[in-house]
Amino acid sequence: MYREDTIAAVATPPGEGGVAIVRLSGPDAERIARDIFVRSGGKNGALRSHTLHRGTIRDPKNAAVVDEALAVVMRKPKSYTGEDVVEFHCHGGQLVTRRVLELALAHGARQAAPGEFTQRAFLNGRIDLTQAEAVLDLTRARTEAGMRLALDQMHGGLSQWVGALREELLDILAQVEAAIDFSEEEIDHLPKDALNAKIDALKNRIAAIVASYEWGRLFREGARVCIAGRPNVGKSSLLNALVGAERVIVTALPGTTRDVIEESVNLDGLPVALWDTAGIRDTDNPIEQAGIDFTRRHLEVADAALVVLDGSEPHTAEDEALMKAVRGKKGFLVVNKNDLPEQLDRSWLAEAAPDKAIVGISAKIGTGLDDLKGALRALLLAAPVEPEIVLTNLRHKAALECSIDGLAAARAAVTSAAPPELIALELLEAKRGLEEVVGIVDSQTVLEHIFMKFCIGK
């Protein structure tokens, strides 16, 4: 459990705004509110729960008014944290909110740690761990699709799915434990084929969820796409065209881009970071060479590459070297300048990079860009339709993989006619993996690691 004290924090972002919220949670929250909040009209007594009350926040030492504000009490258990919660809705501004928070701290509250409000909601059973993590995903969502995935998880989509899988596993485990309890009776409680069929079905269902992680990761974190090519083929022009704004300097002088320039684009709900990189070529300029080294490193870690070529010119030795550098990397060959007569040998392209489709565009006049965006989105997601359940968190994936390993070990034990005690041990490992996803865990270290990623006040 946790210290049953009262915590306080500013729950809105720093800076100027119309309204800022100072939040308190814990056994002394309402008492602190009575100490520093005075209702309008001289009304006294307890504040009605889940109702906004107008009044002033004052320093009891000298009755000085700090701010006119609204106060709301949300008594347990019908609150976000499952404790008594008080919120002061103040005027926005760092000075006002700091003074209100200081008053709350001076009257018995403690500064909340990052994510501590959500952690208390989890520890008090208001939400499970997947729902708590979804709160963080929602605050960080960059597209409508990412927000929708977070909301589905907040509403218990993954939790319900994992709960159903756990019930299936408990049924299998009960069958194995019955064989242990009634081992002396001449009854076959562990028919191999039937038991293995149940284990296989469960393992396949978990594996299907695990397979959705790459889809979910891309929507949660965004995809990384590297725009690569030799100098002056139109890489920066392509970036500007995809972003829809002049974000990068475009000149006829080779070597203009020497650093990696990142811009974001939304591909029908999929957030994508585009990296405009230095043109790859042989150079004696140490600054340009440093930029080329950056390009190669970004190519290695990118989820996909857009390899840009100048369609108005025959291919060069630098283009040939680039084809070797991107061999095996997911991506497209983008033939730019299709508004000009084409001089590039397409048969050479097909031979140099047979694993990559070719998309013709003109970054200058905008032709082919919609086709490129659609093809890039499909390539990154690598699935025609969204999976029924989508994993967005690496911790969930790792825990479910442990569950799969436990089931695989249990199946091997069944096949080899191992004692039912050994089978039960492997099934318990599989069960532990499922329970770790939703937060049925004993490790405080795991919880602290998760909630420290939250902002203060959430």
Steps between C-alpha positions, in 0.01 A plus 500: 500500500597866524521771762144610570587866503368789294674600178465817295622622161415731214311281253516734199804589285722788610458840339222751447145382438137565577476238774748301707417210732663418830410146608510339845436136590501328837337495843572868576398641161163630615639635826764696308228636273308626804818667627579700186172530304216737597169461317331806352220651703646394832359148468660259744488126549613203298525536124255289303678219315539516122375860491691813400504767769601861438715682753845630585824334598652681797805474718361430850795679661390843382175436307669628184317394184721299264243441225132476417439138410265207471540203732365149461508215750475142372462269798624143491445255348347697210816682400789448260733370770241324715586745782351835599604739223481881491568715196543877494424652159706820509592768254780382275851622567807364671497743792135435597524123479830495687350702789193272517720192501724651767196560722389138456849375588522732801176355637602136494523377143812353339624575149383213279756293315466451120199281427408463867131584452466231234708259709255545789210437261668171410584401857144576610355280228346779296695392191740220414853548378420494128241773553747704704759478222231598250460829687861581411445387140198728473689807620776427247282404204593690183219388269132410518587133445751500785245669725238239408735212587577659837132557575417139415766382744380749764152353468638154570524347152834328559415425864184313404684303233780401737246418771320257267832335409586466869167325566577251223841436651349450846267235354799311359689539826200368696499189283870442571458562873212250507742238367734587789226484763352172375816330378413172675169460320494307174370794303690667215474869586767595245416364154795627295326594176214689661728685743750595228216624280387735778856623560559555127177696458586726791858548385386594149255759633772663710741490205243683287495784753879512516511526120305828520780675692678645196173658383437643845858619546484700179180676604629561854858607425479593133689355206845622397561545129837598358512692170830404338669562166794665335520882501253703296249228422223686688505355852431833670238587240329169572501571874347844444236349270405225746481742793315760294728789595840643415687355799836429335725719285508380140783613269680371192825491699597141593558431869255762633352256755775402744301409808198273542182708491188347655141593426174324588217402270168327564431214259129439554542468877852355497759745641820495296830675565667584167878534503649712224864395482822608337558374148722191491812550286879501526623830642814653651297749706511377863176680590310349208653159576371525857153560356534195276600290801183624674302390195637147514423470872144622451451256215591216735239587764220624272182294462511569126697693241393716209789467254475803274642495146502763226286363220621768256859365505666163444607322815845573642761314701366677807153357428654153468673540837171612655321190371752287687461709816122447514500134404266312733345819642123534469409789273432639152701625208363850440570618147473878520459767228247307290392839365817481286590250227614179671861393445533250785518136393211324682639157415817589688289603799313169501829312489678718761217487756261215416353510854365854464203636309546808283286812544525788253442854630570865439575674828494828308143483369361241743414210270514152652520621862162357605593162353832513685333585832248218467764247397732607783226463761409153374867396494563619857193334648542181294139397570185565293270544800545600863529204740211442742725561801808720462800499731669838535736430789825302495442388859175333400670326207782366719256370764284325240807344339590356842148356515548341157831348615328355807228344286755357258690345791176360643413342166842339477452364853161355407641340185787339691260365767668706772348498849195727533687704763752607235224586252330711766822692567531595133135604485551718806782678313262561210239631744755733659570657159132577443460644848803724458329674208205622708705567812453199724866533597689508826795711389488861618799567274291419192226741608743780580666460161164531324359798689820706503442560127185702575496874546448644847131556569374199301 
